Amino acid sequence: MHRLIEFIKLVYVLVLFVVLEGAALWSYASSSPYTEVKILSRTTAVGSAISGAVTDVENFFALPEANRRLTERIAELSAEVERLAMQNEGVVVEGMFAAEGAEMSHFRYHPASVVSMTTNRMNNLLILNRGTLDGISKDMGVVTPENELVGYVASCSDHYCIVQPMLNVNFSTGGRLDDGGLCVIWWSGASKYEVEAKELSVYSEPKEGMRVEVRSERLPEGVLIGTITDYEMNTTKSAYSATIAIAANMSKLDDVLIVENTRYGELEELMKQME
């Protein structure tokens, strides 16, 4: 009891101040309709700000899951687009359709997330959280949800795969300009924002800003590599070379799509016969 009395003696001034302050505020708040409206508007604004901050924090932590679901949906829609495109190609002029049961699309899309990556080396690599148990195999293409080229699968384990991205000095793939000109795409290591095009025919008409898409049996048409920023003819006047600004933001990759050509094995066997 003695300790309680001593405690009250220590804090009674503060308690009395809080009580009097509360009484004064209540008296002011109820003194007129104007003050009631002003205090209500202020408390509502403060409450809204706190609620908004809490919502922003919740949305921030929900972003990875939302991105994952969005990538999965993009994979489904990409496969559907390929299927419809193949179906349209199967329509005969007279109005007859491809045979019932025929395979309408040979590209499948597998959503994946980046586990780790490098962009500051000459032989950069990308690790994804999908492997052979998920149907992934070597040589599959990797693109962003916006259909921009990232690279190709180099090797797989049961649950992971390693991707050789464009930012790798050993990387190469075919490219095609808007005007139909073909070229070989490679990376010199000079900039993580640009790749090079070589062996571009002198009959092509490269221009700054021209789109360059992938030309490869491992990916469907329309996958964007980037746009031309500079070009020149080689010293022998036999071909053009060009610098291409990479479309994909290679430093901020998070969710990607692994593209499977279900007929790629057939192509490999055919090419082996020609060796």
C-alpha positions as CSV (number, residue, x, y, z in Angstrom):
1,M,0.0,0.0,0.0
2,H,2.8,2.3,0.9
3,R,4.5,1.7,-2.5
4,L,1.1,2.5,-4.3
5,I,0.8,5.8,-2.5
6,E,4.4,6.7,-3.4
7,F,3.7,5.8,-7.1
8,I,0.6,8.0,-7.1
9,K,2.6,10.9,-5.6
10,L,5.1,10.6,-8.5
11,V,2.6,10.5,-11.3
12,Y,-0.4,12.4,-10.1
13,V,0.8,15.7,-11.7
14,L,1.0,14.0,-15.1
15,V,-2.4,12.2,-14.6
16,L,-4.0,15.5,-13.6
17,F,-2.5,17.2,-16.6
18,V,-3.8,14.6,-19.0
19,V,-7.3,14.7,-17.4
20,L,-7.5,18.5,-17.6
21,E,-6.1,18.5,-21.2
22,G,-8.7,16.0,-22.2
23,A,-11.5,18.0,-20.6
24,A,-10.3,21.1,-22.3
25,L,-10.2,19.4,-25.7
26,W,-13.7,17.9,-25.2
27,S,-15.0,21.3,-24.1
28,Y,-13.5,23.0,-27.2
29,A,-14.7,20.2,-29.6
30,S,-18.3,20.5,-28.4
31,S,-18.3,24.3,-28.1
32,S,-19.7,24.8,-31.6
33,P,-20.7,22.9,-34.8
34,Y,-17.7,24.4,-36.6
35,T,-15.1,23.0,-34.2
36,E,-16.8,19.6,-34.3
37,V,-16.6,19.5,-38.1
38,K,-12.9,20.7,-38.0
39,I,-11.8,18.1,-35.5
40,L,-13.8,15.3,-37.2
41,S,-12.1,16.1,-40.6
42,R,-8.7,16.1,-39.0
43,T,-9.2,12.8,-37.2
44,T,-10.6,11.3,-40.4
45,A,-7.6,12.5,-42.4
46,V,-5.2,11.0,-39.8
47,G,-7.1,7.7,-39.8
48,S,-7.1,7.6,-43.6
49,A,-3.4,8.2,-43.7
50,I,-2.7,5.4,-41.2
51,S,-5.0,3.0,-43.1
52,G,-3.3,3.9,-46.4
53,A,0.1,3.3,-45.0
54,V,-0.9,-0.1,-43.6
55,T,-2.5,-1.0,-47.0
56,D,0.7,0.1,-48.9
57,V,2.8,-2.2,-46.6
58,E,0.5,-5.1,-47.1
59,N,0.5,-4.6,-50.9
60,F,4.3,-4.4,-51.0
61,F,4.7,-7.8,-49.3
62,A,2.0,-9.2,-51.6
63,L,3.8,-8.1,-54.8
64,P,5.9,-11.3,-55.3
65,E,2.9,-13.5,-55.1
66,A,0.9,-11.2,-57.4
67,N,3.8,-11.2,-59.9
68,R,4.0,-15.0,-59.8
69,R,0.3,-15.4,-60.5
70,L,0.5,-12.8,-63.3
71,T,3.4,-14.7,-64.9
72,E,1.5,-18.0,-64.8
73,R,-1.5,-16.3,-66.4
74,I,0.8,-14.8,-69.1
75,A,2.1,-18.3,-69.8
76,E,-1.4,-19.7,-70.2
77,L,-2.4,-16.8,-72.5
78,S,0.8,-17.1,-74.6
79,A,0.1,-20.8,-75.1
80,E,-3.4,-20.0,-76.1
81,V,-2.3,-17.4,-78.6
82,E,0.1,-19.9,-80.2
83,R,-2.6,-22.5,-80.4
84,L,-5.0,-20.0,-82.1
85,A,-2.3,-18.9,-84.5
86,M,-1.6,-22.4,-85.5
87,Q,-5.3,-23.1,-85.8
88,N,-5.6,-20.1,-88.2
89,E,-2.7,-21.4,-90.2
90,G,-4.6,-24.7,-90.6
91,V,-7.6,-23.1,-92.2
92,V,-7.8,-23.9,-96.0
93,V,-9.0,-21.3,-98.5
94,E,-12.1,-23.2,-99.3
95,G,-13.1,-23.1,-95.6
96,M,-12.0,-26.6,-94.6
97,F,-10.1,-26.9,-91.3
98,A,-7.1,-29.0,-90.3
99,A,-7.8,-32.6,-89.5
100,E,-9.6,-33.2,-86.1
101,G,-7.1,-34.1,-83.4
102,A,-4.1,-32.6,-85.1
103,E,-1.7,-30.8,-82.8
104,M,-2.4,-27.0,-83.1
105,S,0.6,-25.6,-81.2
106,H,4.1,-26.9,-80.5
107,F,5.2,-24.2,-78.1
108,R,4.6,-24.5,-74.3
109,Y,5.3,-21.9,-71.7
110,H,6.6,-22.6,-68.2
111,P,6.5,-19.8,-65.6
112,A,9.7,-19.5,-63.5
113,S,11.4,-17.2,-61.0
114,V,15.0,-16.0,-60.9
115,V,16.9,-17.5,-58.0
116,S,20.2,-15.7,-58.7
117,M,22.0,-14.0,-61.5
118,T,25.1,-12.0,-62.5
119,T,25.5,-9.1,-64.9
120,N,29.0,-7.9,-64.2
121,R,31.0,-10.7,-65.6
122,M,32.0,-11.9,-69.1
123,N,30.3,-15.3,-68.6
124,N,27.1,-14.3,-66.8
125,L,24.6,-16.9,-65.7
126,L,21.0,-17.0,-64.6
127,I,19.5,-19.7,-62.2
128,L,15.8,-20.4,-62.3
129,N,13.6,-22.4,-59.9
130,R,12.5,-25.0,-62.5
131,G,14.2,-28.2,-63.5
132,T,13.8,-31.5,-65.3
133,L,11.0,-32.6,-62.9
134,D,9.1,-29.5,-64.2
135,G,9.6,-30.6,-67.8
136,I,12.5,-28.2,-68.5
137,S,15.5,-29.3,-70.6
138,K,18.6,-27.9,-72.3
139,D,18.2,-25.5,-75.2
140,M,14.7,-24.2,-74.2
141,G,14.3,-20.4,-74.7
142,V,13.8,-18.0,-71.9
143,V,11.8,-14.7,-72.3
144,T,10.3,-12.0,-70.2
145,P,6.5,-11.8,-69.7
146,E,6.7,-9.0,-72.2
147,N,8.0,-11.5,-74.8
148,E,11.6,-10.1,-74.8
149,L,14.6,-12.5,-75.2
150,V,16.6,-13.4,-72.0
151,G,18.6,-16.4,-73.2
152,Y,18.6,-20.2,-73.5
153,V,18.7,-23.0,-70.9
154,A,22.3,-24.4,-70.7
155,S,21.8,-27.2,-68.1
156,C,19.3,-28.6,-65.6
157,S,19.0,-30.4,-62.3
158,D,15.8,-31.9,-60.9
159,H,14.6,-28.6,-59.5
160,Y,16.8,-25.8,-61.1
161,C,18.2,-24.8,-64.4
162,I,21.0,-22.6,-65.5
163,V,20.4,-20.1,-68.3
164,Q,23.0,-18.6,-70.6
165,P,21.7,-15.1,-71.0
166,M,22.5,-12.6,-73.8
167,L,25.1,-11.1,-71.5
168,N,27.5,-13.9,-72.0
169,V,30.4,-13.8,-74.4
170,N,29.6,-17.4,-75.5
171,F,26.0,-16.5,-76.4
172,S,24.8,-16.4,-79.9
173,T,21.4,-16.7,-81.7
174,G,19.8,-15.8,-85.0
175,G,18.2,-12.5,-85.5
176,R,15.8,-10.9,-88.0
177,L,15.3,-7.2,-88.8
178,D,11.9,-5.7,-89.6
179,D,12.9,-5.6,-93.3
180,G,13.5,-9.4,-93.2
181,G,17.3,-9.2,-93.1
182,L,19.0,-12.0,-91.1
183,C,22.0,-11.7,-88.8
184,V,23.8,-13.4,-86.0
185,I,23.5,-11.9,-82.5
186,W,26.4,-12.0,-80.0
187,W,27.7,-10.1,-76.9
188,S,31.1,-8.4,-76.9
189,G,31.1,-7.8,-73.2
190,A,31.4,-4.0,-73.7
191,S,28.0,-3.0,-72.2
192,K,25.3,-4.9,-70.3
193,Y,22.7,-2.9,-72.2
194,E,23.7,-3.8,-75.8
195,V,24.4,-6.8,-78.0
196,E,26.0,-6.9,-81.4
197,A,24.7,-8.1,-84.8
198,K,27.0,-9.3,-87.5
199,E,26.8,-10.9,-90.9
200,L,23.9,-8.7,-91.9
201,S,23.4,-8.8,-95.7
202,V,24.4,-5.7,-97.7
203,Y,21.0,-5.9,-99.3
204,S,19.4,-5.2,-95.9
205,E,18.4,-1.6,-95.0
206,P,19.2,-1.2,-91.3
207,K,18.0,2.0,-89.6
208,E,18.3,3.4,-86.1
209,G,15.3,2.3,-84.1
210,M,14.6,-0.7,-86.2
211,R,13.3,-3.8,-84.3
212,V,15.4,-7.0,-84.2
213,E,13.6,-10.2,-83.3
214,V,14.8,-13.7,-82.6
215,R,15.2,-16.1,-85.6
216,S,15.5,-19.5,-84.0
217,E,13.8,-22.9,-84.0
218,R,13.8,-22.8,-80.2
219,L,11.4,-19.8,-80.0
220,P,8.2,-18.7,-81.8
221,E,8.2,-15.7,-84.0
222,G,7.8,-12.2,-82.5
223,V,10.3,-12.5,-79.6
224,L,12.1,-9.1,-79.4
225,I,15.8,-8.8,-78.9
226,G,15.9,-5.0,-79.1
227,T,16.3,-2.0,-81.5
228,I,19.2,-0.9,-83.6
229,T,21.1,2.1,-82.2
230,D,24.1,2.2,-84.6
231,Y,25.3,0.3,-87.7
232,E,28.1,0.3,-90.3
233,M,29.4,-1.7,-93.2
234,N,32.5,-3.7,-92.7
235,T,35.8,-2.9,-94.4
236,T,35.3,-5.4,-97.2
237,K,31.9,-4.0,-98.0
238,S,30.4,-7.5,-97.8
239,A,28.1,-7.1,-94.8
240,Y,26.7,-4.8,-92.1
241,S,27.3,-4.9,-88.4
242,A,25.0,-3.2,-85.9
243,T,24.7,-2.4,-82.2
244,I,21.3,-3.3,-80.6
245,A,19.9,-1.9,-77.4
246,I,18.6,-4.9,-75.4
247,A,14.8,-4.7,-74.8
248,A,14.8,-6.8,-71.6
249,N,16.0,-5.1,-68.4
250,M,18.6,-7.8,-67.6
251,S,19.5,-6.2,-64.3
252,K,16.0,-6.5,-62.9
253,L,14.7,-9.9,-64.0
254,D,12.4,-11.5,-61.5
255,D,9.7,-13.7,-63.2
256,V,10.3,-15.2,-66.6
257,L,8.8,-17.7,-69.1
258,I,10.7,-20.8,-70.3
259,V,9.5,-21.7,-73.8
260,E,9.5,-25.3,-74.9
261,N,9.4,-26.3,-78.6
262,T,7.8,-29.8,-78.4
263,R,9.2,-30.5,-81.8
264,Y,12.8,-29.5,-81.1
265,G,13.9,-33.1,-80.6
266,E,12.6,-34.0,-84.1
267,L,14.7,-31.1,-85.5
268,E,17.8,-32.3,-83.6
269,E,17.5,-35.7,-85.0
270,L,17.1,-34.3,-88.5
271,M,20.2,-32.1,-88.1
272,K,22.2,-35.0,-86.8
273,Q,21.5,-36.9,-90.0
274,M,23.1,-34.1,-92.0
275,E,26.4,-34.2,-90.0
